[in-house]
Amino acid sequence: MRFEQSTLELQGTRELLTVTHRPHELPLQLPPMSNTEDPHSRWRLTSRYIECAGRPAVPVSGEIHFSRLPRARWEERLQLMKAGGITVVACYVFWIHHEQTEGEVRFDGNLDVAAFIRLCAALDLDVVLRLGPWCHGEVRNGGFPDWVQAAAVEHRTNDPAYLALVERWFNRLGGELQGLTGPDSNVVGIQLENELYDQPGHIAELKKLARAAGLSAPIWTATAWGGADIPEGEVLPVFGGYGDGFWVDADAPWDPTFRQHYFFSHQWDDPGIGADLREHFSGSDAAPPRSPSALYPPATCELTGGMATAYQRRPWPKGRDVAAVANNKIGSGSGWQGYYMFTGGTNPSGGLQESQATGYPNDLPVFDYDFHAPIGATGRLAPSFGLLRRQHAFLAAFGDRLAPMPSTLPDRVPDGVEDSVTLRWALRSDGKSGFVFITWHQPHIPLPDYPAAQFRLSLGEDTVNFPGNPVAIPAGTISAWPVNLEIAGVLLRWATASPLTLLGPESSPTLVLAAEAGIETQLSLPEGTELEGPVSALGGNAYAIDATEPATLTVKSPEGSLAILVLPAELAEQAWVLDTPGGRELVMSADPLWVGRDGLLAGRSVGSPSIRRYSTAARQFEDVQVPALAPERTRLTLPAELVRAAGSVPASFGSLAGRAAAPTEGAIEELAEVYRLDLTTAAASLAEEGHAELEIMWAGDVARLLVDGRVVVDRFWDGSSWVIEVNDAGIRPGSEVLLQILPLPKDAKVGVPLEAQHRRNAVDGDLAALDKVELLMWTGWKEQSS
């Protein structure tokens, strides 16, 4: 039966997609946390949603590790995160980074957690501190200093000797953060431990220790994946969702625990996260999946922002892979969107990364923690950044409506992760209005275009059928379509475009819709509503919009009027929705930008920037005035001289738990081919201040960059280019810069993405190549004040 139905669908047979709104099953509750315990001036929990500043909201948190970034980079990264729609900054506090030697606790430089929290406050960003004391985060000993790891205690339990160590650390941290937590603080969350599955009493004890140390927050959290047993009266369960991971075997197929995140679901647990460590250290599988608590809304802290690269398996999630998971969680009822990582970084020196040498099953790079994050380790934006930015703008504008809405799955849902023909969609609705979420994308196994989609929504006494004629859903579609959306007295019955934001005052707003690639933009209005603009009538009060260029429509009803700006799909990818002193603004830029502390736009570009801002008064985009930039810094190709050929590389450097081990430092020194980068033509550029990147296009196994004889960065090859911040790497005029590339043996048990594997297969023998080295000179700019 499934085969016949699938075949008919693929041939274009019409099938109505139906759903009946289901209200919340339980009445609204106010849990003790944030209400009677640790109440906060702005944040509080309900059982259905999180309330911020007195209104329902869907917070968006992004992970950034202050101790993995130069302190001088903190502000720009945080400004970029905020410009990308992040409202809450999440960060681990790695004990091993602060107290490598017992009793010598450091909070200086980029370890100054108090300064980081103050900076977040200055930028109007809230903070979730992930205290651990065991964190993981691909850090040695999971974040325990070596001396703690070696202590004769029962780690991660209520062993009094272990608790005494933690108490001393928490007290030091509490002293450092004195006055920075509390009812008016921007520290709105504290996570205890990480991936602890069977010690609810220990998590409760850690909370007591943290509170006794003077730390407090309206929301305390603990990771709940893997069927974790956590004390729900004490902590909010938080979940995750990765579409791929480094922790499965090199040759493993795409695991169901990854694939499930490309479907809408009301099951939030992911037994796959941390499975390698759970099985390696305890020999046990995850407990049965747990359901979200009736006390709290479903919340996430680790939606895939990218993925770390282990030696034996090297995933490279693309932009839509990341955005699809995020959209699915919103449509499935997310009350909190939390990403790991949102901003990549670089490990401190000293071998503090996760490795087989310290008992872990995986070897990670010594320095590299770029994570393929939306904001890379150098501040380079990945394609995922723009796609997520659109979702976050939607949440900022419509989160107060969306947050209380339960999620309802359609009458017909996919019958498993192998189902590639049943459309993946869900409804969030209050019974009168809502949003239809569609995600028709997944990696590894491409989806076909969905031939004919037409929806029937049963919303109480109302039934909404749309669009009038079925539309094809192209593969790659990630959208949220409005239904019965009322703004300023105007009702939008439905649209086949995604709301991006609302601009202007409530009395005269502009709704911004983003067209979908390959889908005609249509909308429907009630009888008696007037519509002016580049539209054509389709009948039944539905209209098609010419969205080849930005189009502004005027809609008038007896109760009010509304402007609608429709952005072409390709232009929507450059849209930034920014909060400025003058209100919410829509700005177009292909390059990074943000709002400075003075309220003016700022950013950086390679060459002259092109920035446009939408004027609701003029109903058009206008150029943002930027001072003339001279000299114009752009790209420069650097010569690279091969100074030593590679030696004969073995197929294996050893293994642990069946996972290939990374080559030792000695093996790389002995066997890698070596290039000397010629910086002669770049000397003048290197002498200037500003942001400069070295971009290396290469192929092989492991690469390292040496500056004046010292290894400063490293990388495991996965097919992506390698970007290095020049100043942070210590490259100056006159520096000797050597690049080591270790060949990747044909028979090495290393899993790489499909594109990289194609290149690997195309050569006879070992793979090693240096394709190009470029120096990119970014120019900072700032809007001229009027």
LOTOR-94933 format. One record per residue (C-alpha): y, x, z. Coordinates in steps of 0.02 Angstrom, whole numbers, plus 50000, padded with zeros to 5 digits. Example, Ala and Ser with C-alpha at 12.3 -4.5 7.8 and 13.67 -1.06 7.14 Angstrom:
2
497755061550390;499475068450357;
END
This chain:
786
500005000050000;501215014050043;500875022649876;501225006649778;502825003049872;503455020849853;503075020949668;504035004749640;505525011349736;505575027349636;505565016949477;507125007949538;506404991549604;507694982849712;507304981549896;508524973950020;508824985350170;508914974150322;509364975950505;509734964150649;510954970350780;510134972850950;511294973151100;511074984451250;509524979551348;510244983751520;511914979351599;513244992651613;513025003851766;514135016651850;513065031051915;513625040152072;514005055951972;515855056451923;516155039552005;515825041852192;515275060052183;516495072852110;517675059752036;518845066751904;520575061651847;520035060151664;518135060251648;516835048051709;515095042551662;514415025351628;512645021151579;513195017551400;514575029951361;515715043351429;517495038651472;518905050951440;520695047251493;520235029151526;519445025551356;517665026551289;517405042551190;516095053351107;516485071051167;516095085351048;515605101751129;515325118351043;514515133951115;515485150251119;515055165351226;516595174151291;515565189451337;514955191051157;516715191651085;518145204051102;519445196451217;520765198551082;519765186150973;519605172351103;521175162651062;520955162050874;519145156650891;519605143051014;521015137050902;519805136250756;518555126550862;519895114150911;520475112550730;518655108850687;518605094150807;517845102450959;518525094551118;517425103551246;516985121951250;515245126051315;514795143551371;513395152451460;513875164051603;512595177851581;512265186051749;511605201851664;513255204151572;514215203851736;513095213051860;511985225551771;511975236251928;511695227352093;513315225152186;514415230652042;515055213951977;516265214551831;517495201351774;518625212651673;518975212751485;517905200351390;516945196451552;518465187951629;517775170451641;519275164351741;520475170051604;519375161551475;519445144951568;521335146451589;521505149951403;520475134451363;521605124351476;523155131151389;522425125251224;521955108051295;520095111451285;518875105851418;517435117051473;515595115651518;514975130851613;513125134251588;512785144051747;510935147051737;510585158251830;509185159151700;510005155051533;508935161951392;510235162651253;509185176451170;509725188151311;508625200751400;507685193151548;508475176451503;510065182751584;509345190051743;509955207751778;508515220151774;508595222251961;508415203451986;506985202851861;506115216851957;506415209052129;504865204152229;505305185552227;504655169752146;505965167852011;506665150751966;505945142552122;506535138352297;505835154552365;507135158952500;507205177052442;507615171652264;508875158652322;509745172052424;510035182152265;510685166952172;511785161752318;512625178752319;512945177852131;513595159852139;514755164652283;515485178952181;515705167252034;516455153752145;517695166152215;518195171552041;518455153351988;519335147752146;520555133952103;519895132051925;518665117951959;518965101252041;519595083652005;521035089051890;520185104051811;519715106651630;517975111751692;517155094851663;515325099951664;514145112451744;512375115351680;511065121551802;509625132451743;508955130351566;507285124651499;506525122551672;505155109651657;504325106751825;505545111251965;506675096251998;506875101452178;507475118652123;508805111252009;509405100552154;509475116052265;510465125752135;511725111652134;511925113152322;512195131852308;513485129752171;514435116452267;514385127152425;515135141352322;516625130152282;516085125152106;516225106952056;516305095951903;516205077251868;514635080051763;513155091051811;511825093351677;510085100351648;509105102351487;507815088551472;506825093251317;504975097251326;504655082551442;505605091351580;505505084251755;507295084351817;508175075551963;509115062151867;510115056852019;510845074352022;511035079151838;511365071351668;509875074851552;510455083851394;509455086051237;509445096451077;508955096150896;508565110650781;508045108250600;507205125350598;506895139450720;506425157650739;505145153950875;503705148150764;502525159750670;503165169050518;502055159550397;502095142750486;502505127450379;504035116950419;503575110650591;503625091850632;504705095650784;506025102150662;505755088750530;505995074250652;507845078050666;508125072750486;507695054850535;508615042050641;507675039350803;507895033550982;506755047451044;507885061451103;506625073751172;506155088751065;504555097251124;504835111651003;506365119551084;505835134151190;504005130851152;503635149251118;504275154651289;503465140051378;501775143951301;501975162851313;502465163351497;501535148351568;500185145051438;500585126451442;501195114051313;502655102151339;502395086651443;502455069951351;504185066651280;505395059151403;506575044751366;508445044951400;508895039451575;509465021651607;510855029251713;511675038851571;512015038351383;511015049951271;511885066851266;511555083251177;512035101151215;511055110351080;511175102150910;510895115250779;512495124150734;511445137050642;510005147750701;509705164950774;508725177550673;507155185150747;506265199550665;504695189950621;505545173750563;507285172150490;507895154350458;509555151650370;510125133450392;511335128250256;512875117550284;512095100750245;510555105050349;511695106450500;512785091350458;511285080150425;510565082850600;512265079350678;512515063250578;510795057250627;511165059550811;512795049750798;511905035650707;510495036050834;511695032350976;512355049251035;513585048151177;513965066751171;513835078751023;513475096451082;513145111250965;512295128150991;513055139250929;514725133650859;515465151250861;514405166750836;514645183450919;514005201050951;512905206951094;513605220151211;512875237451189;511435243151296;509975233451224;510365217051313;509535206351179;507895196951190;506495208651137;504645211851149;505065227151256;505535215251397;504055203751376;504715190951253;503695186351099;505185189250982;506255204150936;508085199850906;509415211250832;510205223250955;511975217450913;511975203050788;512215185550859;513125177750711;511875163250720;512445157050549;513615146750657;515015135850586;516185149650643;515315166250615;515425181750722;516945187950625;517815171150620;517205167650443;516925148950417;515215143250356;515025127850244;514395118250396;516115119550475;516975108250349;515565095550349;515545094350538;517445094050542;517395077550447;516185069850571;517225075650718;518815068350643;517905051750629;517365052750811;519135056950867;519865041950776;518495029150803;517525035650954;518295022751071;517515009150962;515905018250924;515455024651098;515015007551175;514025002351020;512125003151035;511095009950892;509904998550799;508575005050680;508224995050521;506804982950500;505894995350392;505865013350451;504985028750380;503175029750431;503235048150477;504025064750437;503105065350269;503975049550208;505205054650074;505515037649994;506085025950133;507965026950153;508505034650317;509885024450396;510405015950557;511725003850623;512895005850771;513724989350809;514474978650947;513754963150863;515324959850761;515844976250683;515024993150663;514545007650553;513045010450440;512485028750450;511545035850301;510765053150296;509815056750136;509575075350151;508315087650220;507955106150189;506365114250124;505665098350044;507035090749935;507255071949930;507425062349766;508935051549733;508685034749816;508735022749667;509485006549733;510215003149905;510894986349960;511084981550143;510954965150238;511624966250416;511344952050539;512784952950662;512664938150779;513174922950678;513824933650536;512804941250395;513544955250291;512764959450123;513414974850034;513764981649909;513744967349784;512604977049669;511374990249728;511995008249722;510995024149703;511095036049851;511095053949784;510115067049877;511285076049996;512225060350051;512815060950232;513925046150272;514515032650392;515085016450309;516185003850402;515764985550423;517024972550485;518244986250532;519864978450595;521454988950595;523204982250625;522724964450586;521814969050424;519934966850412;518914978250301;517284969050272;516404984650210;516635000450109;515495013050022;516565027450085;516645035650257;518135033550373;518905050450407;520365046350520;521855035350559;523625041850532;525325035650587;525845023550723;524765008750771;526094997050701;525975004850526;524345014650511;523505023350366;521615022850358;520895038150271;519235035750181;518195049950108;517305045349947;515465049849930;514915061649792;514025051849655;514365034749733;515705022949669;516975019249804;516985000549836;517724989849972;517754971450016;519124961150098;519164943350163;519814929150058;521704928450061;521974947150083;523114955649957;522684972749885;523794984049780;523335000649702;522175008649573;520754996149593;519724984749483;519024968049542;517144966549552;517084948349606;516704941249776;518264949449851;517534966749815;518464980549724;518064997249645;519295011449675;519695025449556;519435040349672;519565054349544;521235058549626;521905054049799;522285035449793;523365025849916;523115007049927;524144993750014;523214979650102;524104964450173;523404949950271;524274935650363;524064945950524;524654963050467;524674976950339;523724993150314;523825008150198;522175015650141;522095033350074;520495037149977;520065055549957;518925061549818;517305068749886;517705086649836;519445085749913;518785078450075;517845094650103;519545103350124;520255090250243;520825095450416;521355082150541;522455090450671;523305084750829;525105090950828;526635087250935;527155075150798;525505065850803;523905066550703;524095075150535;523005076750380;523095094050300;522205101250149;521665119450151;520175129350087;520565143050214;520535143150404;522015135450494;522485128550664;523945122250766;524805136150862;525435134651039;527175131250967;526495116050876;526675123750703;525255126350579;524545143850568;523045151850485;522435165950376;521965167850195;521405180650067;522945180749958;524315167649963;523845151650056;523915134349979;524225121550116;524675103250090;525065089750217;524975071050187;526575061450216;526255043450265;528075039450224;528035046850048;526185042050026;525795058849948;525315076749991;526735089150011;526685108150016;526805116250186;528165129550182;527505146850223;528555162750219;528255174150071;526825186050106;527035203850048;526105214250010;524735202149962;523075207950035;521505202849942;519815210549898;519335228449864;517625234449806;517095250149899;516035263849818;514415267949909;513535284549884;511655285849915;511475301250024;509645299250070;508215289649992;507045279250099;505415285850166;503725277250159;503825262050273;502265255050359;501835236750339;501905234450528;502795241950676;501645233150799;501605215550868;501585204851025;500775187751037;500465188450850;502305191350811;502835206550711;503845219450807;505485226250744;505565244550695;506125256450829;507785265550821;506825281450781;505905273250636;507545267250560;508335284450580;506855292550495;506415280150357;507965270450306;508935274450149;510715279750191;512345276250100;514055283350135;515455270850108;516995278150024;518535271650114;519785282450019;520525268149917;520535256950072;521455269050187;523135260250171;522365243250206;521385249750355;522985256650429;523785239450431;523595227050571;522725210550540;521035203450505;519935213250385;518105210750343;516785221650267;515595210850166;513935218950120;512775211049992;511075219150016;509195216550026;507865224650134;507195223050310;508445229650438;510185236750411;511335246050529;513115252050513;513615268550592;515435272950622;515745291250661;513925293250708;513775277950821;512805262150779;514025247650799;513165232850715;511465228150644;510665214350542;508955207450492;508975202550309;508785184150264;509655183450095;511405180350161;512825192750147;513275202750301;515075201250362;515805213750486;517535213450567;518255230550525;519345233150678;518035226950800;516795239050722;518005253450755;518285257550570;519915266850547;520675277550409;519645293450402;518115285850486;516405291050422;515465275050386;513605275850349;512495261250302;510625262250338;509465250250248;507625250250295;506525243550153;505525227750180;503685231050144;502785219150030;501455215550160;502575214350314;502245198350415;504055192850405;504585175250358;506205173850257;507045158950171;506385153550002;507795161449901;507535178049990;505655176849966;505915174449778;506865190849774;505525199049879;504185193049759;505155199149607;504985217549649;503455228549648;503225236849815;504515237949953;506215229349937;507825238649969;509465236449877;511325237849901;512175225849780;513995227149827;515175231549969;516875223049977;518355224550093;519245207950119;521015208750186;521535192450268;523375188650288;523965178650436;525305165550405;526325153150503;527235137550449;529095139050434;529975128950569;531145115650503;
END
